[in-house]
Amino acid sequence: MKINFRAAAAMLSVSALAAACGSTSSPTKNSKTASTAPVTLTLWQNYGTEANATATQNLITAFEKIHPNVTIKDVAQPASNYFSLLQAAAVSHTGPDLAVMWTGLFTLQYKGYLQNLKSYVPASSLARMRGMKWTAPGFNPSAGSYVIPLEDQFYIGFYNKALFRQAGISSVPKTWSALFSDCAKFKAAGITCLDYGSGSQSLGAEFYPWYDLSYMMMGGYPLSKWQGLYNGSVRWTSPRVVSQLANWQRLYSSGYTNKNVVTAINSLTTFGQGKAAMLIKGNWDTATLEKLLGKNLGVFVPPFSNAPQQGIVQYPGDGFAMTSYSSHKTTAAEFLNFLTTAQAGHIIAASGLIPDVKGVSTSDPVSRAMLALGSGASHYPMLDNVVQPSVVTAGSTILPALLAGQMSPRTAAGKLEAAWSALPPAQRGSTWGSYGG
């Protein structure tokens, strides 16, 4: 998912959760007709004022209309310590029935207090959703699921069409060489080629480098090899990784980025003000950038590859999970099942998001352009959702310093490798997604 609260939350104790919640009894198959007695569910989310918050409230309203005996309390928790609050509530069994959860290894990290939905949400409903493997134990969908995704998310490049025209560039770059060539033209025209800095992240005043690294590793390895970055069969110190990092650092050393990449504040604003030609972020920033740039906003696949990229980061980054200690599992499961319906998909689309429900799309032109880029491409997960959280934490400090020329690519790669090597054996198993057992 998009925001680097993950870096702080990754420091929480997973073993404590498993010990506190591991004794939860196995679920009973949800085959009974729902009761008409009044039921109140509590839902926790950390969406702040994002479109996701609007979508959540609209989904609750629609569900309550269908189920007049059910009330869902939408509790907005502070994003900065959301997962620590969930952990504390799990230990005392005083938390919500439903909770926003990020997918991939982040889900598996917290599975000690999440309910496997295999016996609660029908397989036919799960089949209506995209990318369910990333919500499953061991990334194996036959083993069930912990999360029903809310939306289809992208790590993506944005570009300013007006600045491309001003620099005499007629199309977006598709390779490293084309990117360096275009950046030289932008520099000659007095335009920053790529803008870096904080944006939708709410912790720290630096950019979040895992957007870029996801595409750098895509340019280095096919999806079938990405598992190696998790289990160690692909070393972070490999020549291919070092080469990709060196090309990325060259963008800064050549003067193609803003000079203050480590300390820049709110790159969304500077890009939206027409001060840079390109920006790499997540699709949750689309609405903000559309307001700033209007029809001049375009999207592209970051070209961090020697040959045109054959993939795109398109992934169900977040959604809703049921807690293992909920006392209203049948009703909570009904809400999760509702999220898989076309009605829910249309509500999500109307909130400005890209629904994860198959067959339901979006009318937003920029979002539709992203979907078009993903059509026929290999869909990669967000790299920070499928490598270990402690490696993500380390990389969030190492990579900005690398780009700013404060360390060499080889040194940065060595530090990433050291972060992986420091993991306990249970957190770097041979099977991708075995994190946490």
URNORTA-V564697 format. One record per residue. RES is the residue in three letters. SS is DSSP state (a for helix, b for strand, c for the rest). Layout:
RES:SS
RES:SS
//
This chain:
MET:c
LYS:c
ILE:c
ASN:c
PHE:a
ARG:a
ALA:a
ALA:a
ALA:a
ALA:c
MET:c
LEU:c
SER:c
VAL:a
SER:a
ALA:a
LEU:a
ALA:a
ALA:a
ALA:a
CYS:a
GLY:c
SER:c
THR:c
SER:c
SER:c
PRO:c
THR:c
LYS:c
ASN:c
SER:c
LYS:c
THR:c
ALA:c
SER:c
THR:c
ALA:c
PRO:c
VAL:b
THR:b
LEU:b
THR:b
LEU:b
TRP:b
GLN:b
ASN:c
TYR:c
GLY:c
THR:c
GLU:c
ALA:a
ASN:a
ALA:a
THR:a
ALA:a
THR:a
GLN:a
ASN:a
LEU:a
ILE:a
THR:a
ALA:a
PHE:a
GLU:a
LYS:a
ILE:a
HIS:c
PRO:c
ASN:c
VAL:b
THR:b
ILE:b
LYS:b
ASP:b
VAL:b
ALA:b
GLN:c
PRO:c
ALA:a
SER:a
ASN:a
TYR:a
PHE:a
SER:a
LEU:a
LEU:a
GLN:a
ALA:a
ALA:a
ALA:a
VAL:a
SER:a
HIS:c
THR:c
GLY:c
PRO:c
ASP:c
LEU:b
ALA:b
VAL:b
MET:b
TRP:b
THR:c
GLY:c
LEU:a
PHE:a
THR:a
LEU:a
GLN:a
TYR:c
LYS:a
GLY:a
TYR:a
LEU:b
GLN:c
ASN:c
LEU:a
LYS:a
SER:a
TYR:c
VAL:c
PRO:c
ALA:a
SER:a
SER:a
LEU:a
ALA:c
ARG:c
MET:b
ARG:c
GLY:c
MET:a
LYS:a
TRP:a
THR:a
ALA:c
PRO:a
GLY:a
PHE:a
ASN:c
PRO:a
SER:a
ALA:a
GLY:c
SER:c
TYR:c
VAL:b
ILE:b
PRO:b
LEU:c
GLU:b
ASP:c
GLN:b
PHE:b
TYR:b
ILE:b
GLY:b
PHE:b
TYR:b
ASN:b
LYS:a
ALA:a
LEU:a
PHE:a
ARG:a
GLN:a
ALA:c
GLY:c
ILE:c
SER:c
SER:c
VAL:c
PRO:c
LYS:c
THR:c
TRP:a
SER:a
ALA:a
LEU:a
PHE:a
SER:a
ASP:a
CYS:a
ALA:a
LYS:a
PHE:a
LYS:a
ALA:a
ALA:c
GLY:c
ILE:c
THR:b
CYS:b
LEU:b
ASP:c
TYR:c
GLY:c
SER:c
GLY:c
SER:c
GLN:c
SER:c
LEU:c
GLY:c
ALA:c
GLU:c
PHE:c
TYR:c
PRO:c
TRP:a
TYR:a
ASP:a
LEU:a
SER:a
TYR:a
MET:a
MET:a
MET:a
GLY:a
GLY:a
TYR:c
PRO:c
LEU:a
SER:a
LYS:a
TRP:a
GLN:a
GLY:a
LEU:a
TYR:a
ASN:a
GLY:c
SER:c
VAL:c
ARG:c
TRP:c
THR:c
SER:c
PRO:a
ARG:a
VAL:a
VAL:a
SER:a
GLN:a
LEU:a
ALA:a
ASN:a
TRP:a
GLN:a
ARG:a
LEU:a
TYR:a
SER:a
SER:c
GLY:c
TYR:c
THR:b
ASN:c
LYS:c
ASN:c
VAL:c
VAL:c
THR:c
ALA:c
ILE:c
ASN:c
SER:a
LEU:a
THR:a
THR:a
PHE:a
GLY:a
GLN:c
GLY:c
LYS:c
ALA:b
ALA:b
MET:b
LEU:b
ILE:b
LYS:b
GLY:b
ASN:a
TRP:a
ASP:a
THR:a
ALA:a
THR:a
LEU:a
GLU:a
LYS:a
LEU:a
LEU:a
GLY:a
LYS:a
ASN:a
LEU:b
GLY:b
VAL:b
PHE:b
VAL:c
PRO:c
PRO:c
PHE:c
SER:c
ASN:c
ALA:c
PRO:c
GLN:c
GLN:c
GLY:b
ILE:b
VAL:b
GLN:b
TYR:b
PRO:c
GLY:c
ASP:b
GLY:b
PHE:b
ALA:b
MET:b
THR:b
SER:c
TYR:c
SER:c
SER:c
HIS:c
LYS:a
THR:a
THR:a
ALA:a
ALA:a
GLU:a
PHE:a
LEU:a
ASN:a
PHE:a
LEU:c
THR:c
THR:c
ALA:a
GLN:a
ALA:a
GLY:a
HIS:a
ILE:a
ILE:a
ALA:a
ALA:a
SER:c
GLY:c
LEU:c
ILE:c
PRO:b
ASP:c
VAL:b
LYS:c
GLY:c
VAL:c
SER:c
THR:c
SER:c
ASP:c
PRO:a
VAL:a
SER:a
ARG:a
ALA:a
MET:a
LEU:a
ALA:a
LEU:a
GLY:a
SER:c
GLY:c
ALA:c
SER:b
HIS:b
TYR:b
PRO:c
MET:c
LEU:a
ASP:a
ASN:a
VAL:a
VAL:c
GLN:c
PRO:a
SER:a
VAL:a
VAL:a
THR:a
ALA:a
GLY:a
SER:a
THR:a
ILE:a
LEU:a
PRO:a
ALA:a
LEU:a
LEU:a
ALA:c
GLY:c
GLN:c
MET:c
SER:c
PRO:a
ARG:a
THR:a
ALA:a
ALA:a
GLY:a
LYS:a
LEU:a
GLU:a
ALA:a
ALA:a
TRP:a
SER:a
ALA:c
LEU:c
PRO:c
PRO:a
ALA:a
GLN:a
ARG:c
GLY:c
SER:c
THR:c
TRP:c
GLY:c
SER:c
TYR:c
GLY:c
GLY:c
//
